[in-house]
């Protein structure tokens, strides 16, 4: 796990960037299953457990002797008749139960994408991007200091983005999104994924303007999530957000410029 420290003025180093892992791609024997918050004996929970069990032989061998920085990438294959940008198939909700099963702290970066085709999993060393992508990405950054267990955390992030003139609702259609989290070693960074995405109505749009934290996140068809552990950040969380309309097959990260905090 990579560790970084902010300087004396509190200015963090430029955020690290990681790319889709290039390890062997393993076809999945079963379709990925979304996170479930139902009772443990509910059919949705049983289906999720059964799916996670199929990942054990694919993931555990790597975890037995993991690299210092580990990345996981999930391809969610859907039937050709299933829309990719509606229907509630949110990519963070596919990734979260996998991280919870195998341990979020083990992973420096996780990725997912939806497409019409087969499902697959890739797990291997997290690799830093070494050149800018050909796609044009937009970028914003914020520091959140409220408790992540409260609505105030989402509110603070949403307000910071609303104050940034570069943040506008993306045109209708699929979206590629990457989120970088700078956190303390004590933080379970996976618990930040959903509240962070929930605060992105200013980018993704809202079905109902009265429900600020219910964005159209099912239009995200490419998702990257990464963490950097900072020994000096305390309870705060620094968040970098990169986005673009999807459409390119590039899996490269956006070009990173130093983010003002």
C-alpha positions in Angstrom: 0.0 0.0 0.0 1.4 3.4 -1.0 1.8 6.0 1.8 2.1 9.7 1.2 2.3 12.7 3.5 1.1 16.2 3.0 3.6 19.0 3.5 3.6 21.5 6.4 1.2 23.8 4.7 -1.4 21.0 4.4 -1.0 20.8 0.6 -1.0 17.2 -0.5 1.3 15.9 -3.2 -0.2 15.6 -6.7 -2.6 12.7 -6.8 -1.3 9.4 -8.0 -3.0 7.8 -10.9 -3.5 4.1 -11.7 -4.6 2.3 -14.8 -6.7 -0.8 -15.6 -4.5 -3.8 -14.6 -2.8 -5.8 -17.3 -2.8 -9.2 -15.5 -4.5 -12.3 -17.0 -8.2 -11.7 -17.6 -10.3 -14.5 -16.2 -13.8 -15.1 -17.6 -16.4 -15.3 -14.9 -18.5 -18.4 -14.5 -21.5 -16.4 -13.3 -22.8 -12.9 -13.9 -21.8 -10.3 -11.4 -24.4 -9.6 -8.7 -25.2 -6.2 -7.2 -24.8 -5.4 -3.5 -27.8 -6.3 -1.4 -29.0 -4.7 1.9 -31.8 -7.3 2.4 -31.9 -9.8 5.3 -29.2 -12.4 5.3 -31.7 -15.1 4.3 -33.2 -13.1 1.4 -32.7 -14.6 -2.1 -30.7 -11.5 -3.2 -28.2 -12.1 -0.3 -28.0 -15.8 -1.2 -27.4 -14.9 -4.9 -24.7 -12.4 -3.9 -22.9 -14.9 -1.6 -23.0 -17.6 -4.3 -21.4 -15.2 -6.8 -18.7 -14.1 -4.3 -17.9 -17.7 -3.7 -17.2 -18.2 -7.4 -14.5 -15.4 -7.1 -12.6 -17.2 -4.3 -10.4 -19.3 -6.6 -9.7 -16.3 -8.8 -8.8 -13.9 -6.1 -7.3 -15.8 -3.1 -4.2 -17.0 -4.8 -3.1 -13.4 -5.5 -4.0 -12.4 -2.0 -1.7 -15.1 -0.6 1.3 -13.2 -1.9 0.0 -9.8 -3.0 2.1 -7.1 -4.6 2.6 -3.9 -2.6 -0.2 -2.2 -4.5 -3.0 -4.3 -5.9 -5.7 -3.6 -8.5 -8.9 -5.4 -9.4 -11.0 -4.8 -12.5 -14.5 -6.1 -13.1 -16.2 -6.4 -16.5 -20.0 -6.5 -16.1 -21.4 -8.3 -19.1 -25.0 -7.6 -19.9 -27.3 -9.0 -22.6 -27.6 -7.0 -25.8 -31.2 -6.1 -24.9 -30.3 -4.6 -21.5 -29.6 -0.9 -21.5 -26.3 0.2 -20.0 -27.3 3.6 -18.8 -30.5 2.9 -16.9 -32.1 0.2 -14.7 -30.1 0.8 -11.5 -27.0 -1.3 -12.4 -24.6 1.0 -10.6 -21.0 0.0 -11.0 -20.0 0.9 -7.4 -22.6 -1.5 -6.2 -21.0 -4.3 -8.1 -17.6 -3.5 -6.7 -18.5 -2.9 -3.1 -19.4 -6.5 -2.1 -16.2 -7.8 -3.8 -14.1 -5.4 -1.8 -16.0 -6.2 1.4 -15.4 -10.0 0.9 -11.7 -9.7 0.2 -10.8 -6.6 2.2 -10.9 -3.0 0.9 -7.5 -2.2 2.4 -5.9 -4.8 0.1 -6.7 -2.8 -3.0 -5.0 0.4 -4.1 -7.3 0.7 -7.1 -10.5 -1.0 -8.4 -12.2 -0.6 -11.7 -15.4 -1.7 -13.4 -17.2 -1.2 -16.7 -20.5 -2.3 -18.2 -20.8 -3.6 -21.7 -22.7 -6.0 -23.9 -20.7 -9.2 -23.8 -19.1 -11.6 -21.3 -18.2 -10.8 -17.7 -14.6 -11.1 -16.5 -12.3 -10.3 -13.6 -8.7 -9.1 -13.7 -6.5 -8.9 -10.5 -2.9 -7.9 -10.4 -0.3 -5.2 -9.6 -1.7 -1.7 -9.5 0.3 0.2 -12.2 0.8 3.9 -12.4 -0.2 5.6 -15.6 2.9 6.8 -17.4 1.4 9.0 -20.1 -1.7 11.1 -20.7 -4.6 9.5 -22.4 -5.9 10.6 -25.8 -9.3 11.4 -24.3 -10.1 14.7 -22.8 -11.1 14.6 -19.2 -12.4 17.3 -16.8 -11.1 17.4 -13.2 -12.2 18.8 -9.9 -11.0 18.3 -6.3 -12.4 18.9 -2.8 -11.5 18.3 0.8 -14.3 16.9 3.0 -14.1 17.2 6.8 -17.6 16.2 8.0 -18.3 12.7 9.3 -18.8 10.3 6.4 -21.6 8.7 8.3 -23.7 11.8 8.0 -25.5 13.6 5.2 -23.3 16.6 5.9 -20.4 14.7 4.2 -22.3 14.5 0.9 -23.5 18.1 1.4 -20.0 19.4 1.8 -18.8 17.6 -1.4 -21.8 18.6 -3.4 -21.4 22.2 -2.3 -17.7 22.3 -3.2 -18.5 21.0 -6.7 -21.3 23.4 -7.1 -18.9 26.3 -6.4 -16.6 25.1 -9.2 -17.6 26.7 -12.6 -16.1 23.8 -14.5 -18.6 21.4 -13.0 -21.7 21.1 -15.2 -24.2 18.4 -15.8 -23.0 16.1 -18.6 -25.0 15.7 -21.7 -27.4 12.7 -21.8 -25.6 9.4 -22.4 -22.9 7.2 -20.9 -20.3 8.6 -18.5 -16.8 7.6 -17.6 -15.9 8.6 -14.0 -12.8 8.2 -11.8 -12.5 9.0 -8.1 -9.4 9.3 -6.1 -9.5 9.3 -2.3 -6.7 10.5 0.0 -7.4 9.0 3.4 -5.9 8.1 6.7 -4.7 4.5 7.4 -7.7 4.0 9.7 -10.2 4.8 7.0 -12.2 2.1 5.3 -12.1 3.8 1.9 -14.8 1.5 0.3 -17.4 3.1 2.6 -16.8 6.4 0.8 -17.6 5.2 -2.7 -21.4 5.4 -2.5 -21.7 8.7 -0.6 -19.1 10.3 -3.0 -21.1 9.2 -6.1 -24.4 10.2 -4.4 -23.0 13.8 -4.2 -22.4 14.0 -7.9 -25.8 15.2 -9.1 -24.1 18.3 -10.4 -22.3 16.1 -12.9 -24.6 13.2 -13.5 -27.9 15.0 -13.3 -30.9 14.2 -11.1 -34.1 12.4 -11.9 -35.8 14.6 -9.2 -34.3 18.0 -8.2 -35.9 17.6 -4.8 -33.7 14.5 -4.1 -30.2 16.0 -4.3 -28.4 12.8 -3.4 -30.0 10.5 -5.9 -28.1 11.2 -9.1 -28.4 9.4 -12.4 -25.4 7.2 -11.4 -26.5 4.2 -13.5 -25.3 6.1 -16.5 -21.7 5.5 -15.4 -20.4 2.8 -17.7 -16.7 3.1 -16.8 -15.7 3.6 -13.1 -12.2 3.9 -11.5 -11.7 4.1 -7.8 -8.3 4.6 -6.1 -6.9 5.4 -2.7 -3.7 7.0 -1.4 -3.0 6.6 2.3 -1.8 9.8 3.9 -0.4 9.5 7.5 -1.1 13.2 8.1 -4.6 13.8 6.8 -6.5 12.9 10.0 -10.2 12.7 9.7 -10.4 14.7 6.4 -10.8 13.1 3.0 -9.3 14.6 -0.2 -11.3 13.6 -3.3 -10.2 14.0 -6.9 -12.9 13.6 -9.6 -12.3 13.1 -13.3 -15.1 12.7 -15.8 -15.9 12.7 -19.5 -18.7 11.4 -21.7 -18.0 7.8 -22.4 -17.6 6.3 -25.8 -13.9 5.8 -26.2 -12.6 2.3 -25.5 -9.5 3.8 -23.8 -9.0 2.5 -20.3 -6.3 5.1 -19.5 -6.6 7.4 -16.6 -7.1 11.1 -17.2 -4.1 13.3 -17.3 -3.6 14.6 -13.8 -2.7 18.2 -13.0 -1.8 19.3 -9.5 -5.1 19.7 -7.7 -5.6 22.8 -5.5 -7.1 21.9 -2.1 
